[in-house]
Amino acid sequence: MKKTILLKRGLKKDLPTLLIGELGFCTDTDELFIGSEKGNLLINRGQDLLIAPSEVNGSLLINGEETKVYDDTMILESLSSKLTADSLLNYVKSDSLEKHLLEKLDSERFEVFMLDFKQQVAQKAERNHQHDISEITDLKNILDTKANKHESPELDTSQFVIDLERWGITNGLPSKPYQATDYELADQNIRGLNQALNHAAELNVTNVFLPKGEYALCYPREIKMLSHITLHLNGSILKVIYDSDHPSPFDTRNSNDYFNFIGNSISFENVTNAHLMGGTIIGCRDDRSFSSPNERRQEHTYGVIITKGSNHCSVKNCVVRDYMGDNISIRSDSPQTLAEFNLNLSLQTVDQRGALIPAENALTSGFIDIPNQEYTSFLIAGFGYARHTSLIRKEVHVHFYNENNEYLRSLRNRKIYTSITIPLTARKLRIEFLNETNPSKNMNITIRWGLFPNFNTIEHNEIYNGHRGGITSGGSYNIIQHNIIRDNGYNFLDGKPLFSDSTRYGINQEDSYGDHCVIRNNLIYNSNHGILVGCYSIEIENNHIYQVDSIAINIYSTSFAKISGNYLYRCQNTVGLMTANLPESHIYIERNYLYGGTTQLVGSGYDIKVLDNTFIDPSNISLFDSPKAVFKNNHIQYTSYYNGNGQITANIMEGCIFEAKGLRREITLYSYEFFRCQFDNITIQSRTRNDRTHVESVAFTHCRFQLSQIKNHVFNTKKRTLTINESTIIDTDLYIGNINTQYENPLIRIINSDFMIKSINHLIHTEINNSLGNGMISVEDSKIDIRNSTFQYLISSNFTVVSSVLSMILKDSDVIYSSSDGRPLQLLFYRNKKSVKEFISSNNQWKNISLPQKEEDNIMKYDPKTHDSEEPAKGYYSKGDIVYNAFPEPGGYVGWVCVQAGIANNEPWQPNTSYERNELIHSSNQVYQSQLTGISSQSAQRNWGESAVDGTVVWKLLGEKAIFKPFGLIEK
């Protein structure tokens, strides 16, 4: 594309004194002048500026005059030695060239031209060839294109280098203590930058370059970014000069709290396609003394702000640090706002012609005027801190009218915080609120004309040492990515006082609400919080967050959030949830790596899915109490370095792996159902959410246990049933326990499962210290494969001084001993007979096992659910139920049949008798349970009813007594 440079031009009589190096063309005489220290110098007299090659190395003929441009000896030597193009540039001596170019070019174009020239040198200097110097530089073509003003070449609208002298910008930073002249210089720097940017905009330039240097800034003036312009800081440092203890000449407040003088440095305000690139921006914290204890509370200076509808803008490749609020801030505000206004609500809806008609379940506003600034869209936001509004439904109908109140058309079911298009001829609108009936209700809404900041990007920056935070996000559809965000709200770097509130963070969108916030591929560390976000929809992906003192990621009010692929390392809390506050809210937490800390997902109102995550050494994982809180396919691992036990709370856990390296690790699991889970080297302490007040159950289905322990313990809780079904249990001990909790009886049931015993010597352990809290273990329809020759007992009792603490049922199972020598296993049922209340063995197959020969009175070889030695004495029976005689004999009966449904009991009430709590008796064909330990009265009462006081015993009615009759007389 041809490039054009426009010169200062006019009649010769109007020619001013030109700046040094500035060109001026006389349109009436065709003369070209250049400014110099001696005044205006005539370059030519209406003739072409002729440039021709010279036979002298490194020279050109300019208007026939031999002009030395380069000493090219080094260049030729470099080419002959096959140096790279980059090395070649190191030998270019451009003093003569620069002198001539400054005479031929606008100084604003000079640096851009030199960059272009050197790029052409690099392209032409091939390492394996030698070239003529004119071919390498193509200098004649470059100068013909860029310097021959007489041909009126086309303007280069892509690049503009700021002339520091022209715009009054000073390179260099003043030293403290700052004087008034230092602040004035800094203020002039900002004014000059703004003037240069405006001048570039007038020339339709898209890239503006600030010469590399160090430039002072001060408050309150801001550098104002402009639409369609990229400001290249070119590696420069822009620093706010500040004094906490002395006034700035620009501080017009009538106060001596100089540390509260505030401002911002760079602002994007209602601009489009504006970009800031490639520099360091340093805020006032760097200079602050914090001599006043109140200074640490200051939080209102910002480095870069994006505000009032700015869109498709970016901040890239910058270092931004040391501001008191946030180093970069995207604000959820718009070019114009309508807040705290009277909606004039009425219980009406709008018909197809735009007329108001009565309604039972809708409120419609009065006319709302649309501003005349030609806004094409608006959105409905919350008011103040009510970011989600007080609307029952977060959708509205919007009806548009022209200036004569004539109906145009409507948009229906428009979500808050979403762009709503305004028809071109619309001048007024009505808002219809759905499912509302109270015309006096405060809807807590704000109308944002012209939208929030949207589709802006903050990327590839280093953001650090912000007093309160690194980045505040806001608006909608903005992206924060590929940034280093560190040491914000943290005083490790400089030791200065911390911000006075604990909400110090890397990224925060807690207060600046919007829709669709994207935070990805950032590195965040050394902060009190990592990411705090409340937004209608959120994506937090592939961030690396570590060493955060409080919480890595916390989600506030949202409708949808996806937290995926993040690496969270040694944060005190990994992910947290607040209350949803929006209907149909969904949270996906998936494929994250979370090392250490706690994960508290206890906020209500969500459907939450925690999927395919890796948790290393978690101290606590907790999901809120709901069947919609899914914990699936997660891997929980404890390393040998972890100190302590873990706790995980989720109603259902599916497809999860729990494992410990080194020593076996205990995890307390508050859950009701485990499906397809695997436990390796884990002690499972099984609990439920409400077990202190409710009798509840836990089920493990299709699970695998290896080198683990399964514990169902009662300690100041209600009794609990733990069921393991269709599972594999390898070298895993079963523990049943009750500590000091009378009348609460734990139960473990194992059904249709496979045991593999290769290293343990006992299968079942009792840890019960009171006989009134006895437990039961039942193994049914299972296979026990013993491969350990030192296996001794099925049951081992840890508290041997307490009697009758365990009932054991083993039925319909295969018990196999596999040995290399074929010898049978000498098996004992228990180590301590005293602790076993009863051992029931029914319908089992024993293979290669020698059972105890001695008949013990606590061993039952029948199933008491189906058989008994006498009429049933416990349990509920329906009419027609049959219990078979466990010891049938000639002349006896086959069994007993229930002829009246009820509770089996063979203990009639007795006077002056001591009864323990929970004992059952029957009286007048009713079954009662004692509620307290005590002694009955001397005579039975009549009509006990639902309850009765009997001496010092209190009885509670359980129901009718079951009545049995013997059947099936056996012939002698």
Secondary structure as UniProt FT lines:
FT   STRAND          8..10
FT   HELIX           12..14
FT   STRAND          23..26
FT   TURN            27..30
FT   STRAND          31..36
FT   TURN            37..38
FT   STRAND          39..45
FT   STRAND          51..53
FT   TURN            57..58
FT   STRAND          59..62
FT   TURN            63..64
FT   STRAND          65..68
FT   HELIX           73..80
FT   TURN            81..82
FT   HELIX           85..89
FT   TURN            90..91
FT   HELIX           95..104
FT   HELIX           107..124
FT   TURN            127..128
FT   HELIX           133..137
FT   HELIX           139..147
FT   HELIX           149..151
FT   STRAND          159..161
FT   TURN            164..168
FT   HELIX           180..202
FT   TURN            203..204
FT   STRAND          207..209
FT   STRAND          214..217
FT   STRAND          223..224
FT   TURN            227..228
FT   STRAND          230..232
FT   TURN            234..235
FT   STRAND          237..240
FT   TURN            249..250
FT   HELIX           258..260
FT   STRAND          264..269
FT   STRAND          275..277
FT   STRAND          280..282
FT   HELIX           284..286
FT   TURN            293..294
FT   HELIX           295..297
FT   STRAND          302..307
FT   TURN            308..309
FT   STRAND          314..316
FT   STRAND          319..321
FT   STRAND          326..330
FT   STRAND          336..338
FT   STRAND          348..350
FT   TURN            352..353
FT   STRAND          356..358
FT   STRAND          362..364
FT   STRAND          368..369
FT   STRAND          377..383
FT   TURN            384..385
FT   TURN            387..388
FT   STRAND          395..401
FT   TURN            403..404
FT   STRAND          407..415
FT   TURN            416..417
FT   STRAND          420..421
FT   TURN            424..425
FT   STRAND          428..434
FT   TURN            439..440
FT   STRAND          445..449
FT   STRAND          457..459
FT   STRAND          462..464
FT   STRAND          469..472
FT   STRAND          478..481
FT   STRAND          484..488
FT   TURN            492..494
FT   STRAND          505..509
FT   STRAND          517..520
FT   STRAND          523..533
FT   STRAND          537..541
FT   STRAND          544..555
FT   STRAND          560..564
FT   STRAND          567..569
FT   STRAND          573..577
FT   TURN            583..584
FT   STRAND          585..590
FT   STRAND          593..595
FT   STRAND          598..601
FT   STRAND          606..611
FT   STRAND          614..616
FT   STRAND          620..623
FT   TURN            627..628
FT   STRAND          629..632
FT   STRAND          635..638
FT   TURN            640..641
FT   STRAND          646..649
FT   STRAND          652..654
FT   STRAND          657..660
FT   STRAND          665..670
FT   STRAND          673..675
FT   STRAND          678..680
FT   STRAND          682..687
FT   TURN            689..693
FT   STRAND          696..701
FT   STRAND          704..706
FT   STRAND          709..714
FT   STRAND          720..725
FT   STRAND          728..730
FT   STRAND          733..738
FT   TURN            742..743
FT   STRAND          747..751
FT   STRAND          754..757
FT   STRAND          762..768
FT   HELIX           771..773
FT   STRAND          775..780
FT   STRAND          783..786
FT   TURN            789..790
FT   STRAND          793..797
FT   TURN            800..801
FT   STRAND          806..811
FT   STRAND          814..817
FT   STRAND          825..826
FT   STRAND          828..830
FT   HELIX           833..835
FT   STRAND          836..842
FT   STRAND          845..847
FT   STRAND          849..850
FT   TURN            857..858
FT   STRAND          859..860
FT   TURN            864..866
FT   STRAND          867..868
FT   STRAND          876..877
FT   TURN            879..880
FT   STRAND          882..885
FT   TURN            890..891
FT   STRAND          893..900
FT   STRAND          902..903
FT   TURN            911..912
FT   STRAND          914..915
FT   TURN            917..918
FT   STRAND          920..923
FT   TURN            924..925
FT   STRAND          926..930
FT   STRAND          934..935
FT   TURN            945..946
FT   STRAND          947..950
FT   TURN            951..952
FT   STRAND          953..961
FT   STRAND          963..969
//
